[in-house]
Amino acid sequence: IAVDLGDNAKENKDATVTLILNNADITCEVAPAVIFYNVYECADTDNPTKDVDTTKAGANVVIADGSKNTINGSYVERIYDPQSVKLNSDKTEVEDADKLHKYDGAFYSKMSMNINSEKANTGVLNINAENEGLDSELHLTINGGNININSGNDGINTNEDNVSVTTINNGTVTINVTGKTGEGDGIDSNGWLVINGGKVIASACSDSADAGIDSDMGIHINGGTVIASGHMLDRIEDGGQTYAVFNFAQQQKAGSQLCLKDEKDNAVFDISPENKFSILIYSSPQLTEGTYTLYSDNKQLSGHSGDMFGIHNAQKPEGMEPPEGMERPEGMEPPEGMERPEGMERPEGMERPEGMEPPEGMERPEGMEPPEGMERPEGMEPPEDFAKPDATETEASTKFIINKGANTFSGIAQ
């Protein structure tokens, strides 16, 4: 199904189409099975923001109550503008050309798109995608429906850099990235990802450094239930709904049963991610302040409060920026044989931040004593209101203490 209201449709507020899916079965093996080419674009791309209103968008999809709809789609990798093509000397390869068409998703819109349900919110939309699943070149807003996506790459992708917003207000979105292309996030927004309600279960590719939820400009979880698994963690902005990040010491097998229980032994979640994972994100109104226990395949797990750098519950103390121009003092090289773990290189120009002295009771490794006569550089005193973390807080524990806001746990294992 291809929707094209003409080259001038983008500026015409009346160029809108509503596609009602009522037990539809659509298959295309060489391109998207559903694509909106030219319809009205409601977005102001000159002033990008995470807060977008797509109610007047030209591309609208309604999932009819009680219906089951199946979309089997492929993608268009690239079609060149024939006037721009330059071939190599053998005329066997394209050396340079302007892309005329490139559509990555099985269900695709070149303009902002709304996905809606009818009143009872009982309709089902299944998308099976060779490459990406549900895509928009600008904004995508999901207001309802039960959407199940199996995709070779990203399950959902909104792909205008620093502009696109994926917004989920209601409905249930379940994503499984099959990994057929070797990579893929559950949800990938090249702008913002905003989740206000509904339920999102997203499982990224098993074998790549991808995330259950991914966003270049920031993730905002304001409501709903989010369960996202993968091997990468993107920035989740403060100020929204309480969430927890569980970072496992080793990759977890596909189908591992994870259960989080509250103080009354009630299960807050009980899930089995479809793909291998090492990071799990959970947010829900049910996740309130308190003490929880975590189980994998009925075996109790333990972990450390804080991320891999020891910042407790992802709260960076004020005044932790590295002093400008600070270098490692001469004579402070690590002892011979002590190597920094692979992938843990300190970013260029980043030195030990102000206020990052080791906690009380932590001994300096042998060979790491400062050279004789070396004093603490002026200006390196910890901030007045900086409390050193209690060393006991970083010990592995079977008790996962959830505070309001951001909570991070690392090194999780049996």
C-alpha positions as a printed NumPy array, in Angstrom:
array([[  0.   ,   0.   ,   0.   ],
       [  1.564,   3.271,  -1.158],
       [  0.059,   6.645,  -0.26 ],
       [  1.075,   9.608,  -2.43 ],
       [ -0.983,  12.823,  -2.48 ],
       [  1.435,  14.695,  -4.732],
       [  4.581,  16.779,  -4.482],
       [  2.767,  19.724,  -2.873],
       [  1.096,  17.631,  -0.156],
       [  3.751,  18.401,   2.449],
       [  2.5  ,  21.998,   2.763],
       [ -1.222,  21.226,   2.375],
       [ -3.006,  20.827,   5.723],
       [ -5.826,  18.952,   3.988],
       [ -3.479,  16.321,   2.544],
       [ -4.166,  13.772,   5.272],
       [ -4.911,  10.05 ,   5.009],
       [ -6.269,   7.632,   7.602],
       [ -5.524,   3.976,   6.892],
       [ -7.753,   1.63 ,   8.93 ],
       [ -6.338,  -1.865,   9.386],
       [ -9.182,  -4.336,   9.948],
       [ -7.857,  -7.91 ,   9.565],
       [ -5.409,  -6.819,   6.873],
       [ -2.723,  -9.182,   5.561],
       [ -0.12 ,  -7.343,   3.47 ],
       [  3.129,  -8.766,   2.096],
       [  5.848,  -7.146,   0.001],
       [  9.157,  -8.91 ,  -0.621],
       [ 11.067,  -6.057,  -2.279],
       [ 10.019,  -2.883,  -0.438],
       [  7.974,  -1.632,   2.534],
       [  4.562,  -3.282,   2.648],
       [  2.988,   0.042,   3.705],
       [  4.529,   3.402,   2.836],
       [  3.373,   7.021,   3.058],
       [  5.257,   9.007,   0.406],
       [  3.684,  12.473,   0.194],
       [  1.211,  13.71 ,   2.805],
       [  1.003,  16.81 ,   5.012],
       [  3.903,  17.375,   7.394],
       [  2.785,  18.99 ,  10.653],
       [  6.212,  19.311,  12.282],
       [  8.361,  22.413,  12.624],
       [ 11.798,  21.033,  11.785],
       [ 13.515,  24.404,  12.274],
       [ 12.903,  24.372,  16.032],
       [ 13.363,  20.764,  17.151],
       [ 12.058,  19.772,  20.589],
       [ 11.12 ,  16.599,  22.416],
       [  7.594,  17.947,  22.934],
       [  5.856,  17.507,  19.587],
       [  2.168,  17.434,  18.694],
       [  1.48 ,  15.171,  15.718],
       [ -2.324,  15.13 ,  15.957],
       [ -2.565,  16.968,  12.619],
       [ -0.055,  14.72 ,  10.831],
       [ -0.929,  13.606,   7.312],
       [ -0.087,   9.926,   7.907],
       [ -2.536,   8.183,  10.256],
       [ -3.023,   4.487,  10.959],
       [ -5.923,   3.05 ,  12.994],
       [ -5.844,  -0.53 ,  14.301],
       [ -9.484,  -1.623,  14.381],
       [-10.817,  -3.145,  17.599],
       [-10.876,  -6.943,  17.585],
       [ -8.76 ,  -7.167,  14.423],
       [ -5.54 ,  -9.05 ,  13.78 ],
       [ -3.366,  -7.49 ,  11.111],
       [ -0.121,  -8.862,   9.674],
       [  2.431,  -6.841,   7.725],
       [  5.335,  -8.715,   6.098],
       [  7.703,  -6.199,   4.563],
       [ 11.144,  -5.72 ,   3.136],
       [ 13.075,  -2.501,   2.466],
       [ 14.717,  -0.423,  -0.252],
       [ 18.435,  -0.13 ,   0.418],
       [ 19.05 ,   2.618,  -2.163],
       [ 17.807,   3.772,  -5.526],
       [ 19.939,   6.436,  -7.179],
       [ 18.914,   9.523,  -9.075],
       [ 19.846,   8.417, -12.629],
       [ 21.05 ,  11.926, -13.523],
       [ 23.638,  11.902, -10.731],
       [ 25.238,   8.489, -11.149],
       [ 28.994,   8.325, -11.822],
       [ 30.442,   4.879, -12.542],
       [ 34.007,   3.66 , -12.208],
       [ 36.219,   3.215, -15.271],
       [ 35.003,  -0.374, -15.747],
       [ 31.405,   0.804, -15.426],
       [ 30.798,  -1.941, -12.864],
       [ 30.372,   0.096,  -9.667],
       [ 28.757,   3.348,  -8.613],
       [ 31.447,   5.759,  -7.47 ],
       [ 29.161,   8.685,  -6.665],
       [ 25.419,   9.332,  -6.804],
       [ 22.553,  11.059,  -5.043],
       [ 20.118,   8.708,  -3.357],
       [ 16.634,   9.086,  -4.743],
       [ 15.003,   6.503,  -2.469],
       [ 16.055,   4.678,   0.707],
       [ 13.404,   3.087,   2.896],
       [ 14.658,   0.867,   5.71 ],
       [ 11.393,  -0.194,   7.316],
       [  8.675,  -2.695,   6.474],
       [  6.073,  -0.113,   7.608],
       [  7.348,   3.315,   6.608],
       [  6.474,   6.997,   6.396],
       [  8.473,   9.86 ,   4.916],
       [  6.39 ,  12.264,   7.03 ],
       [  5.301,  12.29 ,  10.679],
       [  2.923,   9.421,  11.465],
       [  0.353,   8.528,  14.135],
       [ -0.577,   4.986,  15.142],
       [ -3.968,   4.872,  16.875],
       [ -6.388,   2.311,  18.216],
       [-10.158,   2.327,  18.37 ],
       [-11.967,   2.808,  21.666],
       [-11.447,  -0.64 ,  23.212],
       [ -7.772,  -0.823,  22.25 ],
       [ -8.057,  -4.522,  21.355],
       [ -6.65 ,  -4.5  ,  17.827],
       [ -3.366,  -6.254,  16.998],
       [ -0.719,  -5.223,  14.471],
       [  2.049,  -7.734,  13.733],
       [  5.029,  -6.46 ,  11.727],
       [  7.579,  -8.928,  10.383],
       [ 10.508,  -7.084,   8.838],
       [ 13.508,  -8.241,   6.892],
       [ 15.384,  -5.118,   7.985],
       [ 13.781,  -2.451,  10.213],
       [ 10.201,  -2.617,  11.435],
       [  8.161,   0.575,  11.978],
       [  9.908,   3.708,  10.653],
       [  9.295,   7.403,  10.168],
       [ 11.685,   9.912,   8.652],
       [ 10.356,  12.533,  11.068],
       [  8.131,  11.878,  14.093],
       [  6.245,   8.782,  15.196],
       [  3.505,   8.844,  17.844],
       [  1.898,   5.649,  19.158],
       [ -1.411,   6.286,  20.911],
       [ -2.722,   2.731,  21.177],
       [ -2.976,  -0.755,  19.764],
       [ -1.119,  -3.975,  20.443],
       [  1.934,  -3.833,  18.206],
       [  4.298,  -6.793,  17.86 ],
       [  7.473,  -6.297,  15.822],
       [  9.979,  -8.935,  14.728],
       [ 12.754,  -7.203,  12.817],
       [ 16.151,  -8.009,  11.354],
       [ 17.422,  -4.606,  12.521],
       [ 15.888,  -1.781,  14.609],
       [ 12.334,  -2.545,  15.666],
       [ 11.3  ,   1.131,  15.552],
       [ 13.396,   3.859,  13.963],
       [ 12.771,   7.587,  13.607],
       [ 15.702,   8.798,  11.613],
       [ 16.037,  12.571,  11.226],
       [ 19.198,  13.422,  13.185],
       [ 18.606,  15.656,  16.226],
       [ 14.996,  16.266,  15.151],
       [ 12.887,  13.09 ,  15.197],
       [ 10.813,  12.176,  18.238],
       [  9.375,   8.76 ,  19.001],
       [  6.483,   9.241,  21.448],
       [  4.548,   6.404,  23.098],
       [  1.403,   7.492,  24.925],
       [ -0.578,   4.257,  25.169],
       [ -0.887,   0.73 ,  23.83 ],
       [  1.45 ,  -2.24 ,  24.097],
       [  4.6  ,  -2.392,  21.979],
       [  6.581,  -5.63 ,  21.953],
       [  9.804,  -5.749,  19.936],
       [ 12.162,  -8.607,  19.205],
       [ 15.206,  -7.888,  17.068],
       [ 16.062, -11.175,  15.378],
       [ 19.581, -10.043,  14.504],
       [ 19.315, -11.162,  10.88 ],
       [ 21.343,  -8.091,   9.848],
       [ 23.837,  -8.554,  12.696],
       [ 22.668,  -5.554,  14.716],
       [ 19.638,  -3.619,  15.879],
       [ 18.179,  -1.61 ,  18.76 ],
       [ 14.685,  -2.266,  20.029],
       [ 13.722,   1.393,  19.604],
       [ 16.167,   3.768,  17.939],
       [ 15.41 ,   7.484,  17.757],
       [ 17.915,   9.78 ,  16.096],
       [ 16.306,  12.562,  18.117],
       [ 14.343,  11.967,  21.334],
       [ 12.441,   9.026,  22.812],
       [  9.516,  10.011,  25.066],
       [  7.43 ,   7.358,  26.853],
       [  4.374,   8.751,  28.629],
       [  2.253,   5.63 ,  29.05 ],
       [  1.405,   2.199,  27.74 ],
       [  3.752,  -0.78 ,  27.891],
       [  7.039,  -1.236,  26.043],
       [  8.93 ,  -4.533,  25.951],
       [ 11.999,  -4.249,  23.721],
       [ 14.719,  -6.842,  23.188],
       [ 17.776,  -5.725,  21.181],
       [ 19.988,  -7.887,  18.98 ],
       [ 21.695, -10.704,  20.902],
       [ 25.143, -10.26 ,  19.411],
       [ 25.791,  -6.539,  18.986],
       [ 26.393,  -3.51 ,  21.195],
       [ 22.801,  -2.291,  20.873],
       [ 20.179,  -1.199,  23.363],
       [ 16.581,  -2.078,  24.102],
       [ 15.838,   1.661,  23.947],
       [ 18.223,   4.064,  22.238],
       [ 18.116,   7.813,  21.589],
       [ 20.683,  10.358,  20.425],
       [ 19.095,  13.334,  22.189],
       [ 17.847,  11.692,  25.377],
       [ 15.307,   9.211,  26.723],
       [ 12.407,  10.525,  28.824],
       [ 10.327,   7.971,  30.742],
       [  7.385,   9.849,  32.22 ],
       [  4.956,   6.957,  32.719],
       [  3.927,   3.511,  31.588],
       [  5.895,   0.278,  31.92 ],
       [  9.249,  -0.163,  30.196],
       [ 11.228,  -3.405,  30.05 ],
       [ 14.227,  -3.055,  27.726],
       [ 17.094,  -5.503,  27.336],
       [ 20.321,  -5.334,  25.353],
       [ 24.052,  -4.713,  25.654],
       [ 24.198,  -0.917,  25.75 ],
       [ 22.79 ,   1.83 ,  27.965],
       [ 21.775,   5.211,  26.571],
       [ 21.233,   8.319,  28.677],
       [ 17.917,   8.379,  30.52 ],
       [ 17.035,  11.894,  31.604],
       [ 16.31 ,  12.752,  35.237],
       [ 12.97 ,  14.101,  36.368],
       [ 10.74 ,  11.369,  35.037],
       [  9.388,   8.143,  36.471],
       [ 11.571,   6.016,  38.75 ],
       [ 13.642,   3.463,  36.844],
       [ 16.297,   0.837,  37.533],
       [ 19.193,  -0.33 ,  35.379],
       [ 20.51 ,  -3.837,  36.055],
       [ 23.994,  -4.378,  34.602],
       [ 24.969,  -8.062,  34.694],
       [ 28.506,  -9.344,  35.211],
       [ 28.087, -11.786,  32.32 ],
       [ 25.867, -12.027,  29.287],
       [ 22.536, -13.622,  30.129],
       [ 21.137, -16.348,  27.902],
       [ 18.039, -15.824,  25.819],
       [ 14.891, -16.869,  27.654],
       [ 16.385, -16.4  ,  31.128],
       [ 13.53 , -15.858,  33.564],
       [ 14.051, -12.716,  35.603],
       [ 11.851, -11.886,  38.566],
       [ 12.011,  -8.795,  40.782],
       [ 10.207,  -9.089,  44.116],
       [  9.266,  -6.422,  46.632],
       [  9.528,  -6.604,  50.428],
       [  6.266,  -8.572,  50.62 ],
       [  7.617, -11.141,  48.134],
       [  5.256,  -9.925,  45.415],
       [  6.6  , -10.067,  41.862],
       [  6.975,  -6.59 ,  40.385],
       [  8.056,  -8.083,  37.076],
       [  8.496, -11.634,  35.852],
       [  9.928, -11.703,  32.343],
       [ 12.   , -13.804,  29.943],
       [ 13.785, -11.632,  27.327],
       [ 13.838, -13.318,  23.937],
       [ 17.476, -12.46 ,  23.187],
       [ 20.774, -12.595,  25.033],
       [ 21.427,  -9.477,  27.102],
       [ 23.707,  -7.932,  29.71 ],
       [ 21.689,  -4.808,  30.593],
       [ 18.053,  -4.626,  31.63 ],
       [ 16.1  ,  -1.388,  32.136],
       [ 12.872,  -1.404,  34.116],
       [ 10.476,   1.426,  34.879],
       [  6.907,   1.26 ,  36.104],
       [  4.522,   2.953,  38.533],
       [  4.898,  -0.267,  40.552],
       [  8.593,   0.45 ,  41.103],
       [  8.425,   2.474,  44.299],
       [ 10.98 ,   3.248,  46.997],
       [ 11.917,   0.159,  48.969],
       [ 14.052,  -2.96 ,  49.115],
       [ 13.799,  -5.604,  46.395],
       [ 15.278,  -8.993,  45.552],
       [ 16.169, -10.226,  42.065],
       [ 16.053, -13.797,  40.764],
       [ 17.214, -15.495,  37.584],
       [ 15.714, -18.902,  36.868],
       [ 14.653, -19.   ,  40.548],
       [ 18.224, -18.351,  41.782],
       [ 18.751, -15.243,  43.889],
       [ 21.173, -12.661,  42.499],
       [ 23.401, -10.067,  44.129],
       [ 24.946,  -6.886,  42.828],
       [ 26.554,  -3.561,  43.622],
       [ 24.655,  -0.341,  44.095],
       [ 25.951,   2.163,  41.572],
       [ 27.353,   1.899,  38.069],
       [ 30.694,   0.41 ,  37.084],
       [ 32.468,   3.594,  38.194],
       [ 30.945,   3.508,  41.677],
       [ 28.571,   6.452,  41.269],
       [ 25.71 ,   5.419,  43.516],
       [ 22.324,   5.275,  41.838],
       [ 23.682,   7.303,  38.922],
       [ 23.808,  10.531,  40.959],
       [ 27.024,  12.409,  40.117],
       [ 28.026,  14.717,  43.003],
       [ 28.149,  18.425,  42.223],
       [ 31.651,  19.693,  41.56 ],
       [ 32.908,  16.472,  39.966],
       [ 34.117,  18.049,  36.731],
       [ 37.847,  17.504,  36.082],
       [ 39.986,  20.6  ,  36.597],
       [ 41.052,  22.22 ,  33.343],
       [ 44.525,  21.231,  32.199],
       [ 45.115,  18.762,  35.028],
       [ 47.608,  16.04 ,  34.06 ],
       [ 48.765,  12.896,  35.89 ],
       [ 51.615,  13.968,  38.219],
       [ 55.068,  12.679,  37.347],
       [ 55.818,   9.47 ,  39.198],
       [ 52.171,   8.426,  39.448],
       [ 52.237,   5.835,  36.668],
       [ 50.558,   2.513,  37.586],
       [ 52.881,  -0.232,  38.837],
       [ 54.424,  -2.574,  36.289],
       [ 52.05 ,  -5.311,  35.19 ],
       [ 48.94 ,  -3.411,  36.18 ],
       [ 47.034,  -2.71 ,  32.972],
       [ 43.765,  -0.848,  32.558],
       [ 41.029,  -3.291,  31.437],
       [ 40.392,  -3.335,  27.68 ],
       [ 37.784,  -0.767,  26.69 ],
       [ 38.251,   1.199,  29.935],
       [ 40.726,   3.778,  28.629],
       [ 40.24 ,   7.175,  30.2  ],
       [ 38.893,   9.652,  27.603],
       [ 41.491,  12.065,  26.258],
       [ 41.993,  15.002,  28.595],
       [ 39.992,  13.474,  31.434],
       [ 41.827,  13.205,  34.728],
       [ 40.688,  12.285,  38.233],
       [ 37.772,  14.645,  39.026],
       [ 37.813,  16.981,  41.98 ],
       [ 36.372,  15.253,  45.014],
       [ 37.09 ,  11.676,  43.881],
       [ 39.432,  10.639,  46.683],
       [ 39.156,   6.918,  47.588],
       [ 36.747,   6.099,  50.411],
       [ 38.024,   5.664,  53.943],
       [ 39.609,   2.277,  54.447],
       [ 40.63 ,   1.858,  50.851],
       [ 44.384,   1.325,  50.642],
       [ 46.443,   2.644,  47.755],
       [ 47.802,  -0.3  ,  45.695],
       [ 51.431,  -1.162,  46.351],
       [ 53.646,   0.839,  44.042],
       [ 51.162,   3.673,  43.729],
       [ 52.546,   5.884,  46.507],
       [ 53.078,   9.51 ,  45.451],
       [ 56.694,  10.533,  44.923],
       [ 58.476,  12.047,  47.898],
       [ 57.672,  15.706,  48.412],
       [ 54.577,  15.662,  46.276],
       [ 51.652,  17.527,  47.823],
       [ 47.994,  17.564,  46.787],
       [ 47.671,  20.164,  43.983],
       [ 46.015,  23.401,  45.073],
       [ 42.29 ,  23.383,  44.28 ],
       [ 41.965,  19.586,  44.552],
       [ 40.235,  19.566,  47.942],
       [ 36.852,  17.799,  47.899],
       [ 33.744,  20.02 ,  47.852],
       [ 32.486,  21.004,  51.313],
       [ 29.199,  19.159,  50.875],
       [ 30.727,  16.061,  49.279],
       [ 30.239,  13.009,  51.465],
       [ 32.569,  10.132,  50.802],
       [ 30.673,   6.932,  49.975],
       [ 30.607,   4.308,  52.671],
       [ 32.799,   1.433,  51.474],
       [ 30.216,  -1.068,  52.679],
       [ 27.663,   0.35 ,  50.215],
       [ 29.699,  -0.937,  47.291],
       [ 29.798,  -4.528,  48.523],
       [ 27.678,  -7.029,  46.617],
       [ 24.305,  -7.48 ,  48.216],
       [ 21.163,  -9.487,  47.557],
       [ 19.146,  -6.42 ,  48.578],
       [ 18.434,  -3.967,  45.77 ],
       [ 17.458,  -0.644,  47.338],
       [ 15.32 ,   1.495,  45.047],
       [ 15.208,   5.239,  45.585],
       [ 13.026,   7.736,  43.767],
       [ 14.463,   8.617,  40.354],
       [ 17.482,   6.869,  38.838],
       [ 18.806,   3.583,  40.221],
       [ 21.774,   1.676,  38.811],
       [ 23.125,  -1.712,  39.849],
       [ 26.223,  -3.4  ,  38.417],
       [ 28.156,  -6.663,  38.62 ],
       [ 24.934,  -8.659,  39.042],
       [ 25.524, -12.384,  39.395],
       [ 24.552, -15.416,  41.475]])
